[in-house]
Structures are given as C-alpha cells and as structure tokens.
Amino acid sequence: AVAYALAVVYPAAGNIGGGGFMTLRTPDGHAVFIDFREHAPLAATATMFQDAKGAVIPNLSILGWKAVGVPGTVAGMDLVLHRWGHLTRRQVMAPAIALARDGFVLGEGDVQLLDTSTADFARDPQARRIFLRPDGSRLQAGDRLVQADLARTLSLIARDGADAFYRGPIAADIVRASQAGGGILQLADFRSYAPRILAPLTCTYRGYHIDTAPPPSGGGVALCEILNILSGYDMGRLGLHTAPAIQREVEAMRHAYADRQDLGDPAFVHNPVQHLIDPAYAAQVRAGIPTDHALSSAALRPGEAQPEKTETTQFSVIDRKGMAISVTYTLNGWFGAKVIGGGTGMFMNDEMDDFSSRPGVPNMFGIVGSQANAVAPGKTPLSSMSPTILSRGGRPVMVIGSPGGSRIPTIVLSAILGVVDYGLDIQQAIDLPRIHEQWQPTHVEVEQGALSDAVAATLKREGYDIAPHAPWGVAEGILVGAPRLGTGKPGDGRYYG
C-alpha cells in the first residue's frame, strides 16, 4: 500500500516504473531478501551507450527510452503480497487509486521537486499533459494534481495483478512508446521478468544480528565490512564524532568502498562476499589502519568509484504481529528517464545509467569502469541500496534504510552506530549530521555540524581532505520496544521512529 501510494504522491522517486530491494523478517524469525530491481533489456549491449569511437555518448543512459530498464516494482510487490500479505490486492491498492483518480493538492515541497524537471516534462507529450498546466506553465502550490492515466493503470493491476503489467495491456503500451521513442524494450523483456528471493546478507555487531542486502547490491557488503572493522574498536569510549572515532570510521569506509567495486549481479559474476564480510578479513584490514594519519586511496587500488544517483525512496514497516520490512526502491534519477510509459501515466526509470557505460577503458578523466558491472542482456546493475533489519534474541530491534545513492551504506551505518554505540534514540541517530568517504573521490564529505572546528583541524593535520556538503539522505527507521536501546523490552510491540 505504501509503495503504490508513493508512486502517486511522490512521482519523482516513488514508482511502479522502477525497481528496488526489500529485506523482510517474518514474526517467526525467518528473513528473506527480495530483489525486484530493474533488468537490462534483452537487446542491450555492453557498448550501447558508446559512439563509433568508443566514447560515452552524453545523457544517453540518463534521458529517454534507451535509459530505461525493465521495471520490477509491480512484480516485487505482487510477490510479497501473495506470499506474506493478509489483505487483498484491491484493498491494498485502493488508497493509491483514489489518490491518482481524485488528485491531491500540491504543497511547496511537491512543486520544488516538479520544478527540477519542468523542461523535461515539456519535451514528453504525456508528461506535459499531466505535470504542466494547460498553457505549458509549471504547476503551483495549491494546484490539484490528478493522474487519471495512472489511476487506470493501478486499477488494472489491482484487478489482474502483475500479469496486467508484464503480460497484458500495460506492457504493450510501454513497449509501443519505447519503440516510438527509439528505445529497445520489447514484450519478451516483460514476459521474462521475475523478482528474485535471495538469502539476506548477514553479519553481527555488538551482539545484534543484521540482515541486509546481498549482491546485486554492494551496499550490504560495504555496511557489514565497515561494521566488522569497527567492531574491533570501542567506539563508545572513543566518543561521538571525536577525531579518533571519525578517523577509524573513515578508514573503514575507504576499505569497504574500494572492495565493493568488483561486485555485480550474482547471475553474471562471482562475488567474493564471504571473504569481504569475514571477521578475520576485517581484523586484517584493521591491523593495517593507522591511528594518526590518512591512508592513500590510490594505494588500496587504482580507479574511480562508479557514480550513483541519490534520488531514491525508503520506507520501513513493522506490523502488530512483528512482521518487519525495510524497502528501498527507485526510478534512479528524479523522475527517472523523464518519459511516461505511453498512456500508463507512470514515469519510467533511467536505471541503465547504473551500469558501467564503458567498462575496462579509461574515459576522458582517466576513470575506469568496472567490468563486473558492464551492461548485458537481462542483467541487474550494481546498487548501494541497503534495506536493513537488526534483531536480538530472535526478535526485531531496528528497521532502517535510506535513499542516498552511494552514501546509503554510510547513512545506515550512522544510524546503527548512533543507536548501538552512542546511546542515541532512533530520531537522534537519524538526525545525526553525517560523514561519508567512499574511496574515490578521496575527500571526506561532512554535513554541517558533524565536526567541531577542533576535530576538523585535527583530521586535516592527519592528512584528510574535509569537504563540507549539503545534507544527504532521508533515513527511515523504527526502533522496537523503546525510543533507545536498553530502556525497554525488545520486541514488546511498541514502535518508535
């Protein structure tokens, strides 16, 4: 219900034309990971975003129909509802259908998001008709946004399930629009799509069991590797955002992000996951981390990190029976590829941009893309999305996740450290000003208020390049039993977040 409603009221990133990940933990303690991420079309090739000379064509993987991967959201939601849901599809989708059919009044925040893509809406006939005024001017706060086409699409899904999307009129409409717009989607892409049920990636931290995202996400691997490294330090004693604590966090981040670069879709590449999340490996890394100066990123490995969009959506849910769900899903960039799927009323993703457009060959900046994340038919691009659940004694304790692109693992990390090591309540941990280092580029990004002047000066003396940055991520978290750990009974049915 939340996912479908967000597709209506948050069209910039909430979606049915995109995909994502879900970590789910049943009341009896069984955890699963649902991969409903987009796939590359069957006609995709490793060089599809390059010109005849092998140079990457600007914006081809970002805007328009060639940027669109096969959507997975509807298949993922339908699978979860069928396997674990208690309501009918019509009941679950009724609020979203009503919101699309009857419309909702735009607030200032809604308009600010729409304004990021006004020029793009004007270029797509369907988007122009829905998301601009009849005279072509932008919508204003107080306007009612009615999405009749999307209401019809949602009604078809409510009636016929995922088949309506993947084997019925919705797929046909999307394919026609793709072909008319120079895209490569075909009906076979939709008929062959299926979400994957995988085992979550698991690790432990300070006695808490963690279920998080396995490949094709690199986020869970990075999160667990960082936590394993930090488990060897007394972070609580070092202190919240002190120079020694930040220095250890940054070096753990640097190693984990360097290690995740060769990860990819497990159906296509071998991922050394168990090695990377092995506590023995973390101990080896920790032994090489200095405590008084910065390591060189280039010394860890050459290359550059694959950039990722930050415009993603997260929601966390626990029901009265203890079913815990963390969901991160996305169109990739705001409003995806900036095209509407024919008469469906939905924005299509630009997830093809998450692949390496030119793997193995330096670009004009000397950046080498990862071969493990090269485009291939039916392949899922690497992601950092990290929907995560912490449990202890067989009961869920914390559900957490966030949008934020490549910063997602460190956003989730910040919340976990805040709650587990520093005794913050869940809201304080989420609101905590964040730091981020991802191996490349080599600077440490810091939100305002994250570092005192004295701590920043110490880190600079130790060789760290401190880069102030606007706030990032919108973490969504729930703590079970009490607003902070140690002040209530875990799993007692009271939820805070």
N, C-alpha and C positions, 0 to 999 in steps of 0.2 A: 504494500500500500504506500509506504514512504517513497520507494523508488519510482513508482508510477506518478505519484503526486509531484515529486520533484521534476519529473520530465515536463510537467505543465507549468509550474510556477517558477522554475529555475532553468529555463531553456538554454542558458549559457553552458551548463555542465550536467545538470540532471538530464536523464536521457532514456530513450528507447532505441536511439540510433547509434549507440556506442557499446561499451562493454566494461568489464571490471572483474573484481575478485571479492569473494566472501569467505570469511572464517566463521564457522558455525560450531557451536558446542551444545549438545543436547543435555537435558536435565540429568541423564544417567552418566554423563561424563564423556560420551563419545564425541570426538572432534573430527570435522572434515573441512576440506578447503574446496571451494567451488571456483573453477576458472571459467568465467564467461567473457573473457577478453576477446577482442576482435581478431579475426584471421586475415592474412593477406589473401586477396582473390586468387583463384586458380590460374588466372592468366598473368599473375605478377611475375616479374623477373628481377634478378639482382641489379640490373643496370637500368631499370625503368625510369629512374629519376636523373639519368645522366644524358648528356648530349653525345654527338658522334665522336667527340674527342675525349670523352670520359669525365667531363666536368659536370658537377651537380647543377641542375637547372634550378634557379632560384624559385622558391614558393610552389614548385610543382607537387611537393609532398605535403603541402600545408593547405593550399586553397584549391577548390574544385574537385571534380569527381575522381581523378586519379589518386587523390589523397585518402580516399575512403576505403576502410577495411570492412569486412563482413561483420555486421553488428552481432553482439552476443547477449545484450541485456535481457531481451524478452525470453530467450531460451533459458538463461540462468534463473530468472525469477519464476518461470513456469516450473522448472525442475524443483526448485526449493519448495514452492507451494505444494506441488504434488507429493513430495517425499516427506515434508515436515509440517505443512500447514494445517490449520484447523478450520479455516473459512473457505468459502467457495471463491472461485476466481471473480465472479461478478461482485461479491461482497467486497473483496479486496480492492477492486478497481473502480468501484462506484464513485468514491470521492474524487479521484483524478478525472474521471469522465465528466462529472459535474463541473469541476473547475475549468476544464477546457471548453465545455459547451456553454456555460453561463458566463465565463470570464471571471477575472479578478481585477481589482483596482491596483494599478501600479504605484509603488512607493518610490521615493527618491533613489533608493539603492537599486531597485529594478531598472530604473531609467539610466542610471550611470552604467550598468552592465550593458544594456542595449546600445548605449552611445558608443561603446568600444567598437561596434561593427556596423554602424549606420551605412557607411559607404558600401560595405559588402552586401548588406540587405538590398540595396538599390540595384545591385547587379544580378540578383537572382529573382525571377518573376514571382515565385511563390513566397519567398521571404519578404519581398517588397509589399506584397498584398497583405500579409499577416502582421508584420512588425514595423510598418511605417503607416503614417496617416494617408488617407486617400490622395492628398496633394503631394505626397512624397516626403513630407517633413517628418521629423522624428517624433515618436510618442513622448508624452509628457506625464509627469507625476499627476495622478488623479484620473488618467485615462483608464478605460476598462479594456484589458487585453482578452479578446475572445479568440479561441483557436478551434473553430468548428471542424476543420480537416483532422486535427489531432484527436478530437473527440470521437470522430467516426473510426479512426484507426484504433484507438483504445477500445471502442465498443466491439470491433471485430475480434480483437484479442481476447476480450472478456468472454465473448461467446464461443470462440473456436480455439482458444489457446495459442500456443506457439505455432501450430500449423498454419494459422491465418497469416502469420508473419513470414514464415520460411517456405511454405508450400502453397500459398494462396495469393489473394489479390494484392497484399501489401508488398510482397517480394516482387511481383510482376510490375507494380508501379515504380518501385525503386529502380529496378533494372532498366526499365524504359527511360527513366530520367537520366540514369548513368550513361547509357549508350548515346542518348541525345547530347549529353554534355561532354563527350569524349572520354568517359570512364571505361573501366574494364570489368565491372561486375556483371555476372550472368546468373541465371536461375540456378545453375548447378552449385554455385557458391552457397546459396541459401539452403538448398536441399541437403548439402553435405555438412552443414554446420552442426556441431554438437558441443555443449559445455562439457568440461571435464571435472570429475570428482577425484580429488587427489588427497593424499595424506598431508596434513599441515606440516610445516617445518617446526620442529620442537627444540627448545633449549630450556635451561633453568637459570634463574638469577635470584640469589639470596633466598633460596628455598621456594620460589614461585615457579610453577610450570608455565611455560609460554607456548602458545600455539599461534603461529604466524604464517606468512605467505612463502611458499616454496617457488622455485622457478616454474613458470616463466617470469616471476617477479624476482628481482635481485634485492628487493627491499628487506625481506625477512632474513636473507643470508647476511646482509650488512648489519641488520639490527642484532642478530644473535652473535655475530662475531664481535661487535663492539661490546655487548654486554659481557661476553666471555672474557674479553680483555680486561674490562673494568672490574670484574668480579675479584680480581687479584689485588685490588686497591681498596682501602677503607674510605670510600667516597664521603660517607657521613662525617668522618673525622677530618678529612681534607677541607670540607666545607663547601657550601653552595656558592658556585661561581667565584671561588678563590683562584688565584693563579695556578697553584698546583693541581687543583681539580680540573680546570679548563685545559691545562696542558696535557693531562692524561686523556681527557675526552677527545681533544683534537687529534692526538696521535693515533688513538684507537679508530676514530673516523677515517683518518688518512689511509690506514692499512686496509680497513674493510672496503672502502670505495675503490681502492686500487685492485683488490682481489675480485670484486664483483664484475669487472669489465669483461671477462671472458665467459660470463654466464649467458644463457639463451634458452629458447624453447626446448624443453627436455625431449620432445619428439624429434628434434633435429640435431642436438648437440649433447655431448656428455658434460654434465656439470659436477665438479668436484665438491659437492655440497658438504658431505660428511667430513671431509678434510677441513673445510673452511670453518665449520662450526664445532670442531673438535676442541675441547678444553685444553688438550695437550698442545695443539697448534696455537691457541691463544696464549698459553704460557710461554711458548717460544717467541711469539711476537712481543709479548710484554717484556721479556728479558732483554730485547733489543731496543726498547724505548728509553731514551734518555729522560732525565727529570729536570734538566736545566737548559735545554736548547731544542730548537725545532729540527726535525728530520727533513731531509730533502725528498720531495715527492718524486723527482726525476730519478733518485737513487732506488726507489721502490720498483719502478718500471717506467719505460718511456710511453708517450702517447698523450691522449686527451680524453676526458670523460665525454660520453655521448650526452648532449643536452636533452632535457625533457621539459615538456610544458608543465605549468603549475596549476592549471585550471581544472581541478578535479573535484569530486563530491564525496563526502564521507557521512555515514550515519551509523550509529551504534544503538542496539536494541537489546533489552532483556525483558522477557515476559514473566508473568506471575508464577509460571512453573519452573523458571530457571533456564529456559532456552536463551542462549546468548548468541548474538550475531553482530559481527563487525563487517561493514560493506564499504568498499571504495570503488566507485565507478566513474566513468568519464567519457567525454567526447574528445579529449586531448586538449586542444586549444579552446578558448571561449567560442562557443557556437560551432565547434568542430571545423569542418571544411567550408563553412559558410554557404552551404547549399541545402535546400529542402528536398526530401525524397519524393519528388513528384507531387501527387495530391495527398500525401500522407500527413503533412503538417509537421513532420519531425526533422530536426537538424541531423545531418549525417556527420560522423566522426572524421577526423583527419589523423587517424591512428597510424597510417603508413609512415608518418614522419618520425615515429618512434623506432623505426628500423635504421640501420646504418645505410645511408644512401650510396656511399662509396667505400665499402669496406676494404681494408688492406692497402689502400693507396692514400698517400698524404694529400690533403686538399691545399688550397692556397695559403692556409695558415700553418701548414705542417701537421695538421691533425689527422690521425689515423683512426678510421672507424673499425669496430670490432667485427671480425668475420663471423663470430658466433651469432651476431645479431643482424646478419645480412638478410635482405628480402628473399623469400622463397614462397612458392605457392602453398597456401594453407597454413603458413607459419604464424605464430603469435610473437609480436615484438616484445622485447625485454621491457620491464616496468619497474618502478620503485614502490608501487602501492603496497602497503603493509598492514592490512586489517589484522588486528592482534587481540588475543584474549589471554589474560593471566588467571591462573587458578591455583588453589592450595587446598590440600585435604579433600580433593575430589569436588570442590565447589568453585564456581567462577568468582573471581575477586574484582577484576577490572576488565572492561572492554574499551579499546582505544583504537583510533585510526585518524588519518588526516589526509586532505589534499596537500599538494606542495611539490609535485614533480620529484626531482632527485633529492629534495630535502625531506621527503616523507619519513625515511628511517630515523633521521635525527630529531624530527618533531616528535615521533612516537617515543624515541629514546628519552627526550627531555621530560615527557610526562611520566614515564616509568621511573626515572631517577628522582624526579620531584616527589613522587608518592612513596617509593620504596626506600630511598637513601636519605632524603632530606625531610621527611615527615610532613610534607605539604598536603593540604586537602586536594581533592581532584580538580577543583576550579583553579586553585592557586597554581597547581602543576601545569595545567593547560595554559594559563595566562602568563607563565614564566617567560621573560624575554629569552630568546633562543640564540644559540650559536650553531654554526654549521661549517664543516670543512669536508670536501669531497675529493681529496687527492689532486684533482685538476679542476679549475684553476687553483693556484697554490695559496690563495688568501683565505683567512678565517672571516666568514661573514658573521656579523653580530647585530642583533636588534638593539634599538635604543634602550638603555637601562640594563643591558645584560652584563656589562663590565663597568666597574668603578674606574676612575681615572688611574688609580694606583695599580690596579690589576692590568689594565690595558698597557700601561707603561712597562710593567714587568714582562709581559708577554712580548712586547716589541723588542725589549733588550735581549730576550731569548731567541729572537730571530723570526717571530711570527708577524706576518703582514695582516694587520687588522683592518677590515673593510666594513664600515657601518652600512647597514642595509635596512630598507623599509621592512616592516613586519611581514612574515610569510606564514602560510598555512592557517587552516581553521580546524584545529583538532576537535573531535567529538569523543567524549569519554564518559564512562559510567563506572562508579565505584560501588561495590555491593556491601551492604551491612553498616556502613558509616561513611561520613564525608572524608575521613582519613584512616589509614591503616592503624590497627592497634586500639581503636576506640569503639569497636563494635564487634559483633559476631559475623565473620564472613559467611555470605550466603543466606542471611536471615530474611531476605526478601525486601529489604529497604534499599532503594537505589538512589545514588547521588551523582549529579553530573551537570 
